[in-house]
């Protein structure tokens, strides 16, 4: 698996820490998922979430703080600085929301914020769309990882545009690519891995499941299956059956 | 005769005192804040006795133990047994299906049935009606409990409890934190509004992707709108975002809420343990009862019974942390 800014992830699952019924269930979900990275929001707790942040540190996984809820470059940069202090990390998941209903990223501000933060020594994980040119601009701005969406945040719709995501994988073969947002089911996560993506970032699908810990485990298994399948070089789909047993001796009727 | 000293006169302390007195014990109550008021987070509660709805996002004990609450409170204060109505905006209907799958004790209602229950709600095509649920007015409940206790001769000390008390029961919520290391505060924000143009007669929940928003009638056109749940321990003020979300919920129920007056803004911290379930712990000479989280009025009766069982009969209910006794 490709390293992100020189750090090899222990496994391809990044799990969010929001919306769980309780911190105890959050902890259980992390244990059962084996996730190697925890994403955590700073903005909503705004300086007074120390107890919660300590719980996240106590999960003993890599922490990827995010700028969830930021709508401008300035907000995102301020939040990133706060994250660097709170979690003592250069990593920042850069999220710049451009639309209230779809929560889709404002890619213009995203590129600008990525440039500002990269120049300042941050290692930026940008939450972006599946647009190739935006991806190029983000790399030019200093990003070494891209995190395209599968579908809008929390929608659970899976990979909305498989064609674009395949194109992105083909366009950036050397760059770690993470599907961020839209995963609802383990089959979606497996699908992302089968396309050759390096990791999957999800939150709502686990946190809001009836049994978050069980869903966390299901995601872990699906991601493992998807990655193995990609490495195993799957067959191509065909329009007609390809017999797996010999046809010698069968009569030619036409 | 043993005198039990209850420390803290919020919903936990008063419920424990009430349960002990009901079982014939002698108690006194310490609270430097004096009579129930805005200094305690119980003052800002919704007062919904809604174990079936809460079960959507809570563990099984909340459903089972919460069912004790309605009758327990009805013996002590006015309880309105009018059920709960759950609705969702059309874009959030998948959340209503999910809510239905994860709860029990409801019937599905359509536009006509919703209009019969609540004539002022006419924008919703589908809802869930939990007919066995109830609600109370938390402030009235606290005052009723303290008056009843005073009538029974319970002494209220408007002061800190002296240190080294024997037979102390600490119900101070987040203030007991120095002795309960795994306790944390979860920020909650609420509004009290007055809108005589709208009449709602039972708690209404509006499903929302992030927080369960609800509106509880307080009578005379006054409504309580709640409540956010934020993993933050800053209780100094409400944020604009939270206020927008709360008011938008009311507006979505009926646009006439746009004309409501905002009477009060409440912000406080709910005491919670990591699994968000209450606990009873004996540490040295003191029994600690804490961690009611967002279920103050719903679970205080069960917590009070557990404390009384432990204090009077040395019986260990499921809330008692065995390894700490």
Interface residues (C-beta under 8 A of the other chain):
Chain A: X19 X21 X22 X23 X24 X25 X27 X44 X45 X46 X47 X48 X49 X50 X51 X52 X55 X154 X208 X210
Chain B: X57 X58 X59 X98 X101 X102 X184 X185 X187 X209 X210 X230 X231 X232 X233 X234 X272 X274 X275 X276 X277
